[in-house]
Amino acid sequence: MTITKYFHIAKISMRNVFAYKADVFAHSLFIGLIIFIFINLWQVIFIDPNNAIEGFTLTMMIWYLVLTESIVTSFGRLVEDMGNEIQSGEIATKLTKPYNYLLFQYSQNISKSLFRFTTTFIVGALLTLYFVGPLNFSLTSIPFIIISVLAAITLHFCLMALISTSIFWLEEAKAIDFLYSKIVFIIGGMFFPLEIFPDWLASISAKLPFSYIAYFPAKLFVSFSLNDFFKVFLTQLFWIAVIITLNYVMYKFIISKVQIHGG
């Protein structure tokens, strides 16, 4: 299999995104509403915007939330969508095609994800600029933050794909999608930085892959350090490699068990 076909799949998917861009913007506006609610909530909690909670000022906390929301919600309900394909038997048709099913899903969804991430971040950034103000950070950190965000989105997909393939046994997409999202919300640090958690929970969360989807990229964004970037990025690559390996083993096992008849 050549990589070119997946590039073309991503291009076609991007065209479809622009054909239905109103749906993406509606999603971004909804996330913007959530961010607006959190802005008001954190403003009450901080009282004095110049104070810091566990090293996070009000400005840092809101910008942190903007990035975590943008990353975590970028794939939409991929687990549920892939689960529905498995439950309905539609996957049998796709397994007959001349491509790897998981790579097809990544190529098809990465364009949508990046576009959704961008629009959500823009909406959240505009709200935050208006109500809270700009974040003090160096422009030279932007390329490193983008790299970490791309790795976070890829890791997010890998975990969602692994969970989706498990639906062959669990047979319930919505429940497992709900459970995974809540794990990322809490243990992944989407809503709150890990510093706010009790020490024992923060320590456990920091060792799990979920925190490298939300917490660590967002922490780099609001408090950048080149040394921290290399630690985070290398750990992200490690978890991506581990989850890809698990996906490969799972996928091969499934292919060996699925029987496809007809053309």
C-alpha positions as semicolon CSV with decimal commas, in nm:
position;residue;x (nm);y (nm);z (nm)
1;M;0,000;0,000;0,000
2;T;0,132;0,344;-0,087
3;I;0,088;0,644;0,136
4;T;-0,044;0,845;-0,161
5;K;-0,392;0,695;-0,147
6;Y;-0,434;0,807;0,213
7;F;-0,322;1,157;0,119
8;H;-0,595;1,167;-0,147
9;I;-0,850;1,038;0,103
10;A;-0,753;1,326;0,336
11;K;-0,788;1,574;0,047
12;I;-1,136;1,448;-0,041
13;S;-1,235;1,464;0,324
14;M;-1,118;1,826;0,342
15;R;-1,334;1,915;0,043
16;N;-1,630;1,758;0,218
17;V;-1,555;1,966;0,526
18;F;-1,579;2,286;0,322
19;A;-1,898;2,160;0,160
20;Y;-2,056;2,122;0,505
21;K;-1,858;2,386;0,694
22;A;-2,173;2,521;0,861
23;D;-2,188;2,203;1,072
24;V;-1,829;2,252;1,184
25;F;-1,887;2,616;1,273
26;A;-2,201;2,522;1,467
27;H;-1,992;2,274;1,668
28;S;-1,730;2,542;1,732
29;L;-1,992;2,792;1,847
30;F;-2,132;2,535;2,088
31;I;-1,785;2,478;2,236
32;G;-1,749;2,856;2,245
33;L;-2,059;2,871;2,464
34;I;-1,901;2,619;2,702
35;I;-1,584;2,827;2,717
36;F;-1,792;3,140;2,787
37;I;-1,955;2,961;3,083
38;F;-1,613;2,855;3,216
39;I;-1,481;3,210;3,176
40;N;-1,756;3,336;3,406
41;L;-1,704;3,045;3,647
42;W;-1,329;3,097;3,678
43;Q;-1,371;3,475;3,713
44;V;-1,582;3,410;4,024
45;I;-1,333;3,156;4,159
46;F;-1,027;3,375;4,113
47;I;-1,189;3,699;4,240
48;D;-0,856;3,878;4,190
49;P;-0,733;3,803;3,832
50;N;-0,374;3,866;3,943
51;N;-0,379;3,580;4,192
52;A;-0,268;3,232;4,091
53;I;-0,409;2,890;4,173
54;E;-0,142;2,618;4,166
55;G;0,069;2,838;3,939
56;F;-0,215;2,926;3,699
57;T;-0,346;3,281;3,671
58;L;-0,697;3,344;3,540
59;T;-0,560;3,423;3,194
60;M;-0,352;3,105;3,187
61;M;-0,644;2,893;3,309
62;I;-0,884;3,014;3,038
63;W;-0,630;2,983;2,755
64;Y;-0,544;2,637;2,889
65;L;-0,912;2,546;2,864
66;V;-0,940;2,686;2,510
67;L;-0,664;2,455;2,387
68;T;-0,782;2,142;2,571
69;E;-1,139;2,189;2,445
70;S;-1,011;2,239;2,089
71;I;-0,799;1,922;2,098
72;V;-1,038;1,686;2,275
73;T;-1,350;1,780;2,076
74;S;-1,168;1,784;1,740
75;F;-1,266;1,427;1,642
76;G;-1,630;1,456;1,743
77;R;-1,787;1,118;1,822
78;L;-1,543;0,900;1,630
79;V;-1,577;0,605;1,870
80;E;-1,953;0,605;1,827
81;D;-1,929;0,641;1,448
82;M;-1,679;0,355;1,410
83;G;-1,877;0,150;1,660
84;N;-2,193;0,195;1,454
85;E;-2,009;0,071;1,143
86;I;-1,903;-0,240;1,334
87;Q;-2,245;-0,301;1,487
88;S;-2,432;-0,251;1,160
89;G;-2,193;-0,472;0,963
90;E;-2,097;-0,185;0,732
91;I;-1,735;-0,248;0,821
92;A;-1,748;-0,573;0,623
93;T;-1,783;-0,372;0,303
94;K;-1,493;-0,145;0,392
95;L;-1,266;-0,437;0,480
96;T;-1,291;-0,555;0,118
97;K;-1,145;-0,226;-0,009
98;P;-0,775;-0,197;-0,103
99;Y;-0,673;-0,001;0,205
100;N;-0,610;-0,048;0,573
101;Y;-0,933;0,035;0,755
102;L;-0,766;0,218;1,046
103;L;-0,540;0,423;0,819
104;F;-0,845;0,506;0,610
105;Q;-1,027;0,629;0,920
106;Y;-0,727;0,839;1,024
107;S;-0,690;0,993;0,677
108;Q;-1,062;1,058;0,649
109;N;-1,096;1,214;0,992
110;I;-0,768;1,404;1,035
111;S;-0,876;1,676;0,789
112;K;-1,208;1,722;0,969
113;S;-1,030;1,715;1,302
114;L;-0,773;1,981;1,213
115;F;-1,039;2,207;1,063
116;R;-1,264;2,161;1,367
117;F;-0,967;2,224;1,598
118;T;-0,881;2,546;1,415
119;T;-1,235;2,689;1,413
120;T;-1,293;2,595;1,777
121;F;-0,964;2,750;1,884
122;I;-1,041;3,071;1,692
123;V;-1,386;3,104;1,852
124;G;-1,244;3,031;2,198
125;A;-0,951;3,268;2,145
126;L;-1,177;3,555;2,040
127;L;-1,396;3,507;2,347
128;T;-1,095;3,485;2,575
129;L;-0,929;3,792;2,423
130;Y;-1,248;3,993;2,478
131;F;-1,332;3,880;2,832
132;V;-0,991;3,793;2,980
133;G;-0,715;3,931;2,761
134;P;-0,413;3,798;2,570
135;L;-0,177;3,527;2,691
136;N;0,183;3,629;2,747
137;F;0,392;3,384;2,545
138;S;0,680;3,385;2,300
139;L;0,610;3,359;1,927
140;T;0,910;3,128;1,893
141;S;0,722;2,865;2,096
142;I;0,437;2,839;1,842
143;P;0,601;2,577;1,612
144;F;0,677;2,354;1,911
145;I;0,325;2,389;2,046
146;I;0,178;2,302;1,703
147;I;0,395;1,988;1,689
148;S;0,277;1,882;2,035
149;V;-0,087;1,951;1,942
150;L;-0,057;1,741;1,624
151;A;0,092;1,457;1,829
152;A;-0,189;1,495;2,085
153;I;-0,457;1,476;1,813
154;T;-0,289;1,168;1,663
155;L;-0,266;0,999;2,005
156;H;-0,632;1,088;2,062
157;F;-0,725;0,912;1,737
158;C;-0,513;0,605;1,817
159;L;-0,686;0,559;2,152
160;M;-1,030;0,612;1,999
161;A;-0,951;0,359;1,725
162;L;-0,834;0,102;1,981
163;I;-1,151;0,150;2,183
164;S;-1,363;0,131;1,867
165;T;-1,222;-0,205;1,760
166;S;-1,298;-0,346;2,105
167;I;-1,666;-0,301;2,019
168;F;-1,638;-0,633;1,832
169;W;-1,658;-0,786;2,180
170;L;-1,830;-0,520;2,390
171;E;-2,105;-0,453;2,132
172;E;-2,194;-0,109;2,273
173;A;-2,053;0,205;2,114
174;K;-2,234;0,485;2,299
175;A;-2,152;0,364;2,649
176;I;-1,783;0,315;2,583
177;D;-1,763;0,648;2,397
178;F;-1,919;0,819;2,699
179;L;-1,676;0,647;2,937
180;Y;-1,369;0,735;2,729
181;S;-1,469;1,100;2,694
182;K;-1,516;1,134;3,070
183;I;-1,176;0,977;3,135
184;V;-1,014;1,235;2,906
185;F;-1,220;1,514;3,064
186;I;-1,099;1,432;3,416
187;I;-0,782;1,220;3,413
188;G;-0,663;1,378;3,090
189;G;-0,687;1,723;3,244
190;M;-0,927;1,871;2,991
191;F;-1,130;2,069;3,244
192;F;-0,866;2,125;3,513
193;P;-0,484;2,116;3,521
194;L;-0,349;1,816;3,709
195;E;-0,197;2,049;3,971
196;I;-0,549;2,103;4,110
197;F;-0,593;1,730;4,177
198;P;-0,479;1,555;4,496
199;D;-0,111;1,457;4,464
200;W;-0,183;1,085;4,431
201;L;-0,436;1,136;4,150
202;A;-0,217;1,390;3,970
203;S;0,077;1,149;3,984
204;I;-0,126;0,862;3,836
205;S;-0,286;1,084;3,570
206;A;0,050;1,222;3,457
207;K;0,172;0,869;3,380
208;L;-0,127;0,776;3,163
209;P;-0,158;0,856;2,790
210;F;-0,479;1,059;2,839
211;S;-0,287;1,350;2,997
212;Y;-0,070;1,374;2,684
213;I;-0,382;1,448;2,482
214;A;-0,498;1,748;2,684
215;Y;-0,298;1,849;2,992
216;F;0,063;1,846;2,874
217;P;0,011;2,023;2,536
218;A;-0,203;2,289;2,707
219;K;0,053;2,331;2,988
220;L;0,319;2,391;2,722
221;F;0,092;2,648;2,561
222;V;0,044;2,859;2,873
223;S;0,386;2,797;3,028
224;F;0,635;2,699;2,759
225;S;0,971;2,540;2,825
226;L;1,189;2,383;2,557
227;N;1,303;2,108;2,794
228;D;0,942;2,032;2,883
229;F;0,852;2,023;2,513
230;F;1,107;1,750;2,437
231;K;0,993;1,545;2,737
232;V;0,626;1,579;2,639
233;F;0,678;1,518;2,269
234;L;0,899;1,212;2,318
235;T;0,644;1,067;2,561
236;Q;0,366;1,140;2,313
237;L;0,562;0,952;2,045
238;F;0,613;0,663;2,287
239;W;0,241;0,634;2,360
240;I;0,153;0,670;1,991
241;A;0,390;0,382;1,909
242;V;0,245;0,166;2,188
243;I;-0,118;0,230;2,089
244;I;-0,044;0,183;1,717
245;T;0,112;-0,155;1,800
246;L;-0,195;-0,255;2,001
247;N;-0,418;-0,135;1,717
248;Y;-0,219;-0,341;1,467
249;V;-0,246;-0,657;1,678
250;M;-0,618;-0,599;1,738
251;Y;-0,683;-0,526;1,371
252;K;-0,502;-0,839;1,254
253;F;-0,696;-1,050;1,503
254;I;-1,026;-0,904;1,388
255;I;-0,945;-0,958;1,021
256;S;-0,868;-1,324;1,096
257;K;-1,208;-1,366;1,267
258;V;-1,434;-1,173;1,028
259;Q;-1,583;-1,365;0,738
260;I;-1,682;-1,160;0,434
261;H;-1,903;-1,302;0,161
262;G;-1,994;-1,149;-0,172
263;G;-1,836;-0,864;-0,365
